[in-house]
Every structure is written in C-alpha cells, then in structure tokens.
Amino acid sequence: MELIELLDILKNHPDRSIQIALPSGGSIPAHFHVTEVGHVQKRFVDCGGTLRSTASCLLQIWVANDLEHRLDTTKLNKIIEKGLGLFDNQHIPIEIEYEQEILSQYPLQSIEFNDQGLVFQVANKHTACLAPDKCRIELNVMSACSGPGCC
C-alpha cells in the first residue's frame, strides 16, 4: 500500500480505532505509539552488479507500559502529515517497523474495515536474488549461485 492510499483512508475514516495484524496471526498491542515517520532510501548493487534503489515511508511502532494509550485514525493522520515534507511524492510504499524479539519491517499489505475500526494487515519481507539470469538459478529453488559475477 502506498502513502497516498493510507492518507486517503485515514482522512475518510476519522476517529476510528487501529489494529495492526501481524503475519504470524497475532497483533501489535492496542496501546502502541508511532514514534517516527521516516523516508527511507536504500541504494545498493545486486549480486549481478546492477545499481538499484528503493524508497519507503517507514512508520516506527513502539509499545510502552501506558496501557490506556490509543492511537486512532485522526491522530495517525496528523502524525504522518507532519512528515510529508520528507517525501518528493506520496506514491511510496508504507512499511511498519516493530520490535518484538528482533526489530522487523513489515510492508503494509492492506487495510480491512470492521465494526471496531481499521485493521492494518502487514506482510513478511523476503530476500531474493535480483540477478537470477546471471546466477543461473531458478527463483523458486534455493541454491547457491553458480555463475561468474554472481554472489
């Protein structure tokens, strides 16, 4: 989901509760805080030597011991709007950063609506070979790179 889509949903559903559903089937505790809105850019060279870049809007989630805290759609919209100057455009994917046992980043896949509010469904991120033609591997099979100029 892109930032522009998230902002539209937040504006059109004011004062609604937010739940964040994790890929594991659990959810982030309802008393979470959004502590950062970040524009994250990554420039890298893949294993085949191609220069690449990615960018995302990263919402950092933190859970404190203040069990009465609740962030609703109106408050989240205000927090994100404070950071809009960080972005050249709003067609940028959203990721949620959350720490349980390890710090993880989850792409925001979709938002579902129910009687209680909005459910943000996040997905797992995966690694992949970005130069399978040079590495001579099949994308669905885990194998070591076997070609010259490959990992």
C-alpha positions in Angstrom: 0.0 0.0 0.0 1.2 3.5 -0.8 1.3 6.5 1.4 -1.2 8.4 -0.7 -3.7 5.5 -0.3 -3.1 5.4 3.5 -3.7 9.1 3.9 -6.9 8.9 1.9 -8.2 6.1 4.1 -7.3 7.9 7.3 -9.0 11.1 6.2 -12.1 9.3 5.1 -12.4 7.3 8.3 -11.8 9.8 11.2 -11.7 8.8 14.8 -11.6 5.1 14.1 -9.5 2.6 16.1 -6.5 1.0 14.5 -5.3 -2.6 14.9 -2.1 -3.9 13.3 -2.3 -7.6 12.4 1.0 -9.4 12.1 1.7 -12.1 9.5 2.0 -14.6 12.4 -1.7 -14.2 13.2 -1.0 -12.1 16.3 -1.3 -8.3 16.6 0.6 -5.4 18.0 -0.8 -4.4 21.4 -3.6 -1.7 21.0 -1.6 0.8 23.1 1.1 1.2 20.5 2.7 4.6 19.6 4.0 5.8 16.3 7.4 7.2 17.3 8.7 8.0 13.8 7.6 8.8 10.3 10.6 8.3 8.1 11.6 8.4 4.4 14.0 5.5 4.0 16.1 5.3 0.8 18.3 2.3 0.0 20.9 2.3 -2.8 22.7 -0.9 -3.5 24.3 -3.1 -6.0 22.8 -6.5 -6.5 24.8 -9.7 -6.9 24.8 -9.3 -10.7 26.4 -5.8 -10.5 23.2 -3.7 -11.2 22.8 -0.5 -9.2 19.4 -0.3 -7.7 17.4 1.9 -5.3 14.3 1.6 -3.2 12.4 4.0 -1.0 9.6 3.7 1.5 7.7 5.6 4.2 8.6 3.8 7.5 6.3 4.1 10.5 8.1 3.1 13.6 5.9 1.4 16.2 6.7 1.3 19.9 4.8 -0.2 22.7 5.2 1.4 26.2 3.7 0.5 29.5 0.9 3.1 29.3 -1.9 0.7 28.7 -4.5 3.4 28.2 -2.8 4.9 25.2 -4.8 4.5 21.9 -3.9 5.9 18.5 -6.9 6.5 16.2 -7.0 7.3 12.5 -7.3 11.1 13.1 -4.2 11.2 15.4 -2.2 9.0 13.0 -3.1 11.2 10.0 -1.8 14.2 12.0 1.4 12.5 12.8 2.0 11.4 9.2 1.1 14.9 7.8 3.9 16.4 10.0 6.4 14.3 8.0 5.0 14.9 4.5 7.8 17.3 3.7 10.2 14.3 3.7 8.6 12.9 0.6 9.0 14.0 -3.0 5.8 12.3 -3.8 3.2 10.2 -2.0 3.4 7.2 -4.3 5.7 5.4 -2.0 5.2 2.1 -0.1 4.4 2.0 3.6 6.4 -0.2 5.9 5.8 -0.8 9.6 8.8 -1.2 11.9 8.2 -3.1 15.1 10.3 -4.8 17.6 9.3 -8.0 19.4 12.3 -10.3 20.0 14.0 -8.7 16.9 13.5 -5.5 15.0 11.4 -6.2 11.9 10.0 -4.3 9.0 6.7 -5.3 7.5 5.1 -3.9 4.3 1.6 -2.6 4.8 -0.3 -5.0 2.6 -3.9 -3.9 3.1 -6.4 -2.3 5.4 -9.6 -4.1 6.4 -12.7 -2.4 7.9 -14.8 -3.8 10.7 -17.2 -2.6 13.3 -14.3 -1.9 15.8 -12.2 0.2 13.3 -9.4 -0.4 10.8 -7.2 -3.5 10.7 -3.8 -2.9 9.1 -2.6 -6.2 7.7 1.2 -6.3 7.3 3.2 -9.0 5.4 6.6 -10.5 5.8 9.5 -9.2 3.8 11.6 -11.7 1.8 15.1 -11.8 0.4 15.7 -12.8 -3.2 18.3 -13.0 -5.9 17.8 -10.0 -8.1 20.1 -11.3 -10.9 18.8 -14.9 -11.5 19.8 -14.7 -15.2 23.5 -14.1 -14.2 23.4 -16.5 -11.3 21.6 -19.2 -13.4 19.2 -20.1 -10.7 15.5 -20.8 -10.6 13.7 -18.3 -8.4 11.6 -21.0 -6.7 14.5 -23.2 -5.8 17.0 -22.3 -3.0 20.5 -23.0 -4.4 23.9 -21.5 -4.3 24.9 -19.1 -7.0 26.8 -20.9 -9.7 27.7 -18.4 -12.3 30.6 -15.9 -12.8 29.8 -12.4 -11.5 27.3 -13.8 -9.1 27.2 -13.8 -5.3 
